[in-house]
């Protein structure tokens, strides 16, 4: 009977495989048949933009335009064909927390939920491609786009991006992972020539993109603006052909960032499929045929200077993605828009992404019955952030600010006094009148909640004077803008029970007040439900579980990209930007060079406590199974992110002191314990030997470390390869 069952399973599996193969062959045949019917002009029309956010279709063959949409944190309100808002149409959607807040959850399941919301709402709005997620490594604290990205660590990026992309594409929408590659700053992004070692490229800057392609199956990828080793990234043979196509076997669409192509023949020959952009000089009636991959290509093909079969390959890839997402047969899902479920996803990500950095003497959580009056101070407490950030701009259906969230939670039970504290004007210093108002409010309160930090800016804030976290703008330094340092010091002097809440895409210099301040939270830009999430954490209805996806330095010069590397590039000469920090990015630098951070990578506190015990490592060839016991030793339920780092003390080439190779977010009730298992494949022990141009595993001793952050290692064990 068992043999018959096994044979039946084998036959069914074979039939399914054959069906899948037959379907693929049928799809390919249909695509090839379409291509044969197309003129050269129609083919070329498909490989460049036809409007600000679409590429050309072929109406007579029922091939639609491909409609793209920013952004990574919500379907942006642009009209399908231009940069204008939709106006009288429903364009207010779910405003999700930003990418770095998602990464701070250290919860890949939320990555999938995040992507599912984007995909569903893109379907509803008639979009075909979400221009995201953005996954460039956070190399410098100054990058204005760090809020969009995920982490300084390639392993954490890889694990979070896979779920995000699958969530988008399971809704029938294509994800466009960006910006490939070396776009780690916004300053001079249109001109710099990024130069890094092959080892840094392979170990730090490519793993996220590789996971996006090979594990998540991203349908599209976007080339970046910058040059890479002397050639523009959007027409870079090594990146687009050698690695992306040949090594990773990518079958989808390579599209340029907007106006990032510079040469027709290089773009055509080196792997670019679709040139996107907006000819702003010709608005309101731009001629998209004048793009680099426009009418010139028609002439090149007809004169025999560029082979038509290569043009066909580009069209074939576009049609393949259209077929895969059911654009050609009208079978696309309808999607949903700004549902209760979508709002709950935004809330959950905010709750798990907000990080409790400091909680001296357990000042938090605040007690609703003990606190009669609170002073809420800071412009960011009442300021909405959704319409800022450049390409991440989202028109939110609603946005709960921190001040509104506190009102929602506390009602009339607690008296709330609000003081603005500072003005948002670039270059502004401390306003004495506003500080006086704030300190008077603080002195009357049982507790103070200060909400400050960075700002997005408004209305395509890429051009806003007040934008610090936005596309095309980097921060000038790590200092708190708008005179906030002076304000905080005055508030703390007036009331020692002050909680600091920081908004923004990353680290800020806290050295002037951190030692005098008992509690600090990093709230990022936490989306439409961010204010509610923050209030629940402050008053203990939600136990914080976020962990930093990047290191927070004490001061800018402590950071590896500034201590070792170059930033923002040589403006006087060639604009060559050397990544001298090499593989020592983020905590890899701090650990190896013994520099004390303000807050370590992976750091984040809870209102409960956890114990680690009974670490065991079982080897199976060059793989390992790591187990340990995690126990909630506190009095309330909470979540801990168990982080696993690998160290190789005696490697043939220098390596960082330790590297993240596994993690598991675990939710436990008070007193509950659980056995945690983390699997390590051979790649967890490898490094890229750029003398041999391959990944290698050295024999010898390795150390397995597990803990609560990169600095808080609880257990370790030695193994031998």
Rosetta blueprint (number, residue, H / E / L):
1 X L
2 X H
3 X H
4 X H
5 X H
6 X H
7 X H
8 X H
9 X H
10 X H
11 X H
12 X H
13 X H
14 X H
15 X H
16 X H
17 X H
18 X H
19 X H
20 X H
21 X H
22 X H
23 X H
24 X H
25 X H
26 X H
27 X H
28 X H
29 X H
30 X H
31 X H
32 X H
33 X H
34 X H
35 X H
36 X H
37 X H
38 X L
39 X L
40 X H
41 X H
42 X H
43 X H
44 X H
45 X H
46 X L
47 X L
48 X E
49 X E
50 X L
51 X L
52 X L
53 X L
54 X E
55 X E
56 X L
57 X L
58 X E
59 X H
60 X H
61 X H
62 X L
63 X E
64 X L
65 X L
66 X E
67 X E
68 X E
69 X E
70 X L
71 X L
72 X L
73 X L
74 X L
75 X L
76 X L
77 X L
78 X E
79 X L
80 X L
81 X L
82 X L
83 X L
84 X L
85 X E
86 X L
87 X L
88 X L
89 X L
90 X L
91 X L
92 X L
93 X E
94 X L
95 X L
96 X L
97 X L
98 X L
99 X H
100 X H
101 X H
102 X H
103 X H
104 X H
105 X L
106 X L
107 X L
108 X H
109 X H
110 X H
111 X H
112 X H
113 X H
114 X H
115 X H
116 X H
117 X H
118 X H
119 X H
120 X H
121 X H
122 X H
123 X H
124 X H
125 X H
126 X L
127 X L
128 X L
129 X E
130 X E
131 X L
132 X L
133 X L
134 X E
135 X L
136 X L
137 X L
138 X L
139 X L
140 X L
141 X L
142 X L
143 X L
144 X L
145 X L
146 X L
147 X L
148 X L
149 X L
150 X L
151 X L
152 X L
153 X L
154 X H
155 X H
156 X H
157 X H
158 X H
159 X H
160 X H
161 X H
162 X H
163 X H
164 X H
165 X H
166 X H
167 X H
168 X H
169 X H
170 X L
171 X L
172 X L
173 X L
174 X E
175 X E
176 X E
177 X E
178 X E
179 X E
180 X E
181 X L
182 X L
183 X L
184 X L
185 X L
186 X L
187 X L
188 X L
189 X L
190 X L
191 X L
192 X L
193 X E
194 X E
195 X E
196 X L
197 X L
198 X H
199 X H
200 X H
201 X H
202 X H
203 X H
204 X H
205 X H
206 X L
207 X H
208 X H
209 X H
210 X H
211 X H
212 X H
213 X H
214 X H
215 X L
216 X L
217 X L
218 X L
219 X L
220 X E
221 X E
222 X E
223 X E
224 X L
225 X L
226 X L
227 X E
228 X E
229 X L
230 X L
231 X E
232 X E
233 X H
234 X H
235 X H
236 X L
237 X H
238 X H
239 X H
240 X H
241 X H
242 X H
243 X H
244 X H
245 X H
246 X H
247 X H
248 X L
249 X L
250 X L
251 X L
252 X L
253 X E
254 X E
255 X E
256 X E
257 X L
258 X L
259 X L
260 X L
261 X L
262 X L
263 X L
264 X H
265 X H
266 X H
267 X H
268 X H
269 X H
270 X H
271 X L
272 X L
273 X L
274 X E
275 X E
276 X L
277 X L
278 X L
279 X L
280 X H
281 X H
282 X H
283 X L
284 X L
285 X L
286 X L
287 X L
288 X H
289 X H
290 X H
291 X L
292 X L
293 X L
294 X L
295 X H
296 X H
297 X H
298 X H
299 X H
300 X H
301 X H
302 X H
303 X L
304 X L
305 X L
306 X L
307 X L
308 X H
309 X H
310 X H
311 X H
312 X H
313 X H
314 X H
315 X H
316 X H
317 X H
318 X H
319 X H
320 X H
321 X H
322 X H
323 X H
324 X H
325 X L
326 X L
327 X L
328 X L
329 X L
330 X L
331 X L
332 X L
333 X L
334 X L
335 X L
336 X L
337 X L
338 X L
339 X L
340 X H
341 X H
342 X H
343 X H
344 X H
345 X H
346 X H
347 X H
348 X H
349 X H
350 X H
351 X H
352 X H
353 X H
354 X L
355 X E
356 X E
357 X E
358 X E
359 X E
360 X H
361 X H
362 X H
363 X L
364 X L
365 X L
366 X L
367 X L
368 X L
369 X L
370 X L
371 X L
372 X L
373 X E
374 X E
375 X E
376 X E
377 X E
378 X L
379 X H
380 X H
381 X H
382 X L
383 X L
384 X L
385 X L
386 X L
387 X L
388 X L
389 X L
390 X H
391 X H
392 X H
393 X L
394 X L
395 X L
396 X E
397 X L
398 X L
399 X L
400 X L
401 X L
402 X H
403 X H
404 X H
405 X H
406 X H
407 X H
408 X H
409 X H
410 X H
411 X L
412 X L
413 X L
414 X L
415 X E
416 X E
417 X E
418 X E
419 X E
420 X L
421 X L
422 X L
423 X L
424 X L
425 X L
426 X L
427 X L
428 X L
429 X L
430 X L
431 X L
432 X H
433 X H
434 X H
435 X H
436 X H
437 X H
438 X H
439 X H
440 X H
441 X H
442 X H
443 X H
444 X H
445 X L
446 X L
447 X E
448 X E
449 X E
450 X E
451 X E
452 X E
453 X E
454 X L
455 X L
456 X L
457 X L
458 X L
459 X L
460 X L
461 X H
462 X H
463 X H
464 X L
465 X L
466 X L
467 X L
468 X L
469 X L
470 X E
471 X L
472 X L
473 X E
474 X L
475 X L
476 X L
477 X L
478 X L
479 X L
480 X L
481 X L
482 X L
483 X L
484 X H
485 X H
486 X H
487 X H
488 X H
489 X H
490 X H
491 X H
492 X H
493 X H
494 X H
495 X L
496 X L
497 X L
498 X E
499 X E
500 X E
501 X E
502 X E
503 X E
504 X L
505 X L
506 X L
507 X L
508 X L
509 X L
510 X L
511 X L
512 X L
513 X L
514 X H
515 X H
516 X H
517 X L
518 X L
519 X E
520 X E
521 X E
522 X E
523 X E
524 X E
525 X L
526 X L
527 X L
528 X L
529 X L
530 X H
531 X H
532 X H
533 X H
534 X H
535 X H
536 X H
537 X H
538 X H
539 X L
540 X L
541 X L
542 X L
543 X L
544 X L
545 X L
546 X L
547 X L
548 X L
549 X L
550 X L
551 X L
552 X E
553 X L
554 X L
555 X L
556 X H
557 X H
558 X H
559 X L
560 X H
561 X H
562 X H
563 X H
564 X L
565 X L
566 X L
567 X L
568 X L
569 X L
570 X L
571 X L
572 X L
573 X L
574 X L
575 X L
576 X E
577 X E
578 X E
579 X L
580 X L
581 X L
582 X L
583 X L
584 X L
585 X L
586 X L
587 X H
588 X H
589 X H
590 X H
591 X H
592 X H
593 X L
594 X L
595 X L
596 X L
597 X L
598 X L
599 X E
600 X L
601 X L
602 X L
603 X L
604 X L
605 X E
606 X L
607 X L
608 X L
609 X L
610 X E
611 X E
612 X E
613 X E
614 X E
615 X E
616 X E
617 X E
618 X E
619 X E
620 X E
621 X L
622 X L
623 X E
624 X E
625 X E
626 X E
627 X E
628 X E
629 X E
630 X E
631 X E
632 X E
633 X L
634 X L
635 X L
636 X L
637 X L
638 X E
639 X E
640 X E
641 X E
642 X E
643 X E
644 X E
645 X E
646 X E
647 X E
648 X L
649 X L
650 X L
651 X L
652 X L
653 X L
654 X L
655 X L
656 X L
657 X L
658 X L
659 X E
660 X E
661 X E
662 X E
663 X E
664 X E
665 X E
666 X E
667 X E
668 X E
669 X L
670 X L
671 X L
672 X L
673 X E
674 X E
675 X E
676 X E
677 X E
678 X E
679 X E
680 X E
681 X L
682 X H
683 X H
684 X H
685 X H
686 X L
687 X E
688 X E
689 X E
690 X L
691 X L
692 X L
693 X L
694 X E
695 X E
696 X E
697 X L
698 X L
699 X L
700 X L
701 X E
702 X E
703 X E
704 X E
705 X E
706 X E
707 X E
708 X L
709 X L
710 X L
711 X L
712 X L
713 X E
714 X E
715 X E
716 X E
717 X E
718 X E
719 X E
720 X E
721 X L
